[in-house]
Amino acid sequence: MRCLLFLLLWGLPQIRRTSEGECDEGARVRAGEREPGWERRRRLVAAGRDQSVSETREPRELAGVIQPENPLLPPPVSASGKGGAAQSYPSSQAHLILFVFFLPSRYTLCSLGHSMHSSNLHSLLVPQRNFPFRCLQISSFLNRSWARTDALAWLGELQPYVWKNDSDTIRFLKPWSQGTFSDQQCEELQHLFRVYRSSVTRDIQEFAKMLHIAYPLEVQVSAGCEVHPGNTSESFLYAAFQGRDILSFQGTSWVPAPDTPQWVARVIEVLNDDQGTREMVQSLLNDTCPQFVRGLLETGKSELDRQVKPEAWLSSGPAPGPGRLLLVCHVSGFYPKPVWVMWMRGEQEEPSTQQGDILPNADETWYLRVTLDVVAGEAAGLTCRVRHSSLGGQDIILYWEQSRASAGLIAGAVLVSLLIAGGLLTCWFKKRSSYQDIL
């Protein structure tokens, strides 16, 4: 049942829990008429009289997935109104806001990639044991008639899931991506995602119309958690609109990002007024997600814990200027991603060392290029030092002088080979010419 974290992003907002502990799928999942007014809709939902909500069989079939014997999801939340009538929470309008704003951006992806490029020297001597789980989604709208939604999820550096706009299913990219979920439960979850996609575009477009937001537009979210030793964890949920942070979930409530548009305050107010939604999101982030990740860490342990040693070599790049050299240290084929590479003079780090992006190889290992711009006469005595968890504390040290000597030997060997080949070809042509004269 640990895969249920995905419900936060892709399906759960379409399910409204009732006081009987069952799930009703709203008219947003099925085609039907809906009342346009924001306040009127919210009052009807709160009073349990929303006529646009029709009961279907599909969510009840999914109840076996959502509420197993040991459920991970929070229990149904309800409150009694006048006369003891049960009122269902969270509301449909709050779910609509969840749909619109809890979807990840190119901005979020870039921020994620940048954060994953950083390395910590002190953490490199042991394998990395913490694997943050991130669910990311982008929904783009060119106009009211054109929209697409793409999503993916990472566990640490690995990508176990992807959901493309032209597909009806979430692709499991790893043999362990299913975790402890049964085949039947995963198939039912896939069905829930298909139901979600059939309605999310319409919901976002109607919300944009309600707030008079002009096209094109893009809505994003990044949500997930990270588990730590001692059965502790931390979770996060950040939302962005048009590539700009607008809100997040902190503790038990929604919080606006700094300098957001005025309409964000309206969204925050509605979300925080819905206690059911807040409690559900809090439970998903703080309970469901950590349990889900612990299951993945168990099923994917062999791949997550693997160690691959790096290969390193030196070269020279284009001269930065007259009398200067660009020294290049290449490090490739290492896993996991955190690595420390530095140009050194003796035991002193060269402060002008420039590190590029850590880039993926086709075999899910990594490549890094580190350069140093120096005066040609000062290159002697420089070394490139590589530290990685797979090396067991034994750094790779490459000496620039030896590299130049090796390069000279290689160039000399190539030149000698070319001379020998040229001599052999000359002899062959001479012999061939003499044979032709005889004939």
Secondary structure as UniProt FT lines:
FT   HELIX           2..6
FT   HELIX           7..11
FT   HELIX           12..14
FT   STRAND          15..17
FT   TURN            19..20
FT   STRAND          23..25
FT   TURN            27..29
FT   HELIX           38..46
FT   TURN            47..48
FT   TURN            51..52
FT   HELIX           58..66
FT   STRAND          77..80
FT   HELIX           82..84
FT   STRAND          86..89
FT   HELIX           92..101
FT   HELIX           106..117
FT   HELIX           121..123
FT   TURN            124..125
FT   STRAND          133..143
FT   TURN            144..145
FT   STRAND          146..155
FT   TURN            156..157
FT   STRAND          158..163
FT   TURN            165..166
FT   STRAND          171..172
FT   TURN            175..180
FT   HELIX           183..210
FT   TURN            211..212
FT   STRAND          217..228
FT   TURN            229..231
FT   STRAND          232..241
FT   TURN            242..243
FT   STRAND          244..250
FT   TURN            251..252
FT   STRAND          253..256
FT   TURN            258..259
FT   HELIX           262..273
FT   HELIX           275..283
FT   HELIX           284..288
FT   HELIX           289..299
FT   HELIX           301..304
FT   STRAND          311..316
FT   TURN            322..323
FT   STRAND          324..335
FT   STRAND          340..345
FT   TURN            346..347
FT   STRAND          348..349
FT   TURN            351..352
FT   STRAND          354..355
FT   STRAND          359..360
FT   TURN            362..363
FT   STRAND          366..375
FT   HELIX           376..378
FT   TURN            380..381
FT   STRAND          382..387
FT   HELIX           389..391
FT   TURN            392..393
FT   STRAND          396..399
FT   HELIX           400..438
//
